[in-house]
Amino acid sequence: MTHFLVTDDNPSGYKLEGILKIIRKDIFLRTTKIMEDDRPEAQHVMDNNVKILGLLSQAIAAAEESTVMLQKSFGPSRDGKPRIGV
């Protein structure tokens, strides 16, 4: 059972792309707070965060593509039944 994503047991959960956008926003806000910190450790963390932000953006795009594919192929989810899989 998932704790964050929409499922039969968790109908008020998030779509995958939604939760990834929330995480991306949090990382972005934290990164902006260390931009002026010239210490090597802060710069290293900032560089890593920038890489992570790029990867999250790619993951969001892939999740959105999956959502479009499911909607296009099978329409909206009905009665809590999965559109694909078991």
Sequence and secondary structure as in RCSB ss.txt:
>XXXX:A:sequence
MTHFLVTDDNPSGYKLEGILKIIRKDIFLRTTKIMEDDRPEAQHVMDNNVKILGLLSQAIAAAEESTVMLQKSFG
PSRDGKPRIGV
>XXXX:A:secstr
  SSB  SS TT B HHHHHHHHHHHHHHHHHHTTT  SHHHHHHHHHHHHHHHHHHHHHHHHHHHHHHHHHHH 
S BTTB SS  
